[in-house]
Amino acid sequence: MNRRAFLMLTLSATVLPIVPVRAMEAIHVLKTSSCGCCNAWITHLRKAGFQVTAKDVPMALLNQEKLNAGLTPELSSCHTARAGGYVIEGHVPAADIQRLLRERPDALGLTVPGMPEGSPGMETGETDPYDVLLFAKGGTTMVYSRYS
């Protein structure tokens, strides 16, 4: 290595920041074609760096997927997604999904039951307090995050 190459290598190592490379997380969303808030939630996920695929399905198939995923009607919302082996139901903030995928708890997934105003995809100018719930087999839940 000549002196110039050595100096360039040394300079670039001290000037360029070291940024960890993280692959985009993939998430697959099932929704009905008529749901606009689902599309707004997908936009929220993409802005947070998720690689999103979405499929419009009939309501009967979406409801069957919810049951297959272990969701009770009380835990359900308008769309169902899968990411990293977990179920994501409703308007769950991207930061909570990222935390779930990082921590990998023993659970089926996360849910925001219903469609609370102010949650991602439901920005109407109003804000309702809501909880993100971690749910397990049998429908047991615990509060994962709280928003007000």
C-alpha positions in Angstrom: 0.0 0.0 0.0 1.4 3.4 -0.9 1.4 6.4 1.3 -1.5 8.1 -0.5 -3.7 5.0 -0.3 -2.9 4.6 3.4 -3.8 8.3 4.1 -7.1 8.0 2.2 -8.0 4.8 4.0 -7.1 6.4 7.4 -9.0 9.6 6.6 -12.2 7.8 5.5 -12.2 5.6 8.6 -12.1 8.7 10.8 -14.5 10.9 8.8 -17.2 8.4 7.7 -19.6 7.4 10.5 -20.2 3.7 11.1 -23.9 3.0 10.6 -25.2 -0.4 11.4 -27.0 -1.9 8.4 -30.4 -3.3 9.3 -32.6 -5.1 6.8 -36.0 -3.8 6.4 -38.6 -5.8 8.4 -41.2 -7.5 6.2 -44.9 -7.3 7.2 -47.8 -8.8 5.2 -51.2 -7.1 5.7 -54.6 -8.6 5.0 -57.4 -6.1 4.7 -60.6 -5.3 2.8 -60.5 -3.2 -0.3 -62.8 -0.5 1.1 -60.8 0.3 4.2 -59.0 3.7 3.9 -57.5 3.6 7.4 -55.8 0.4 6.6 -54.0 2.1 3.7 -53.0 5.0 6.0 -51.6 2.5 8.5 -49.6 0.8 5.7 -48.2 4.3 4.8 -47.2 4.7 8.5 -45.3 1.4 8.5 -43.5 2.2 5.2 -42.4 5.6 6.6 -41.0 3.6 9.6 -38.9 1.4 7.3 -41.1 -1.7 7.0 -41.3 -3.5 3.7 -45.1 -3.9 3.4 -47.1 -6.2 1.2 -50.8 -6.0 1.4 -53.7 -8.1 0.0 -57.3 -7.2 -0.2 -59.5 -10.1 0.8 -63.3 -10.6 1.4 -64.4 -9.9 5.0 -65.3 -13.5 5.6 -61.8 -14.6 4.8 -60.3 -11.8 6.9 -62.4 -12.9 9.9 -61.4 -16.5 9.4 -57.7 -15.4 9.4 -58.3 -13.6 12.7 -59.8 -16.7 14.3 -56.9 -18.8 12.9 -54.5 -16.4 14.4 -56.0 -16.8 17.9 -57.8 -13.4 18.0 -61.1 -13.1 19.8 -63.7 -10.6 18.6 -62.8 -8.4 21.6 -59.2 -8.2 20.4 -60.0 -7.6 16.7 -59.8 -4.5 14.5 -60.0 -3.8 10.7 -56.8 -5.4 9.4 -54.6 -8.3 10.4 -50.9 -8.5 9.6 -48.0 -10.9 10.2 -44.4 -10.0 10.9 -41.5 -12.1 12.1 -43.9 -14.9 13.1 -46.2 -12.6 15.1 -49.7 -11.4 14.4 -50.3 -7.7 14.4 -53.9 -6.7 14.7 -55.2 -3.2 14.1 -53.5 0.2 14.4 -50.4 -0.9 16.2 -47.7 1.8 16.1 -44.6 0.9 14.1 -42.3 1.5 17.2 -44.2 -1.2 19.1 -43.9 -3.7 16.2 -40.1 -2.9 16.1 -39.9 -3.5 19.8 -41.8 -6.8 19.6 -39.5 -8.0 16.8 -36.4 -7.0 18.8 -37.5 -8.4 22.2 -39.2 -11.6 20.8 -41.6 -12.3 23.7 -43.4 -15.6 24.0 -46.7 -14.4 22.6 -48.9 -14.6 19.5 -48.6 -10.9 18.8 -49.9 -7.4 19.4 -53.3 -5.8 19.0 -55.0 -2.4 19.2 -58.6 -3.5 19.5 -61.2 -1.4 17.7 -60.1 1.7 15.8 -59.1 4.4 18.3 -58.8 7.9 17.0 -55.3 9.2 16.9 -53.7 5.8 16.5 -51.6 5.3 13.3 -53.9 5.4 10.3 -56.7 6.9 12.4 -55.4 10.5 12.6 -58.6 12.5 12.6 -57.6 15.4 14.7 -59.1 13.7 17.7 -57.1 11.5 20.1 -58.5 8.8 22.2 -56.3 7.0 24.8 -55.6 3.4 23.8 -53.5 0.5 24.8 -51.4 -1.8 22.7 -51.9 -5.3 24.0 -49.6 -8.3 23.9 -51.8 -11.4 23.5 -51.1 -15.1 24.0 -52.9 -18.3 23.3 -56.2 -18.5 25.0 -56.8 -14.8 24.6 -54.7 -13.7 27.7 -53.4 -10.2 27.3 -51.2 -7.7 29.0 -50.6 -4.0 28.3 -47.5 -3.6 26.1 -47.7 0.2 25.5 -50.1 2.9 26.6 -51.0 6.0 24.6 -52.9 9.0 25.7 
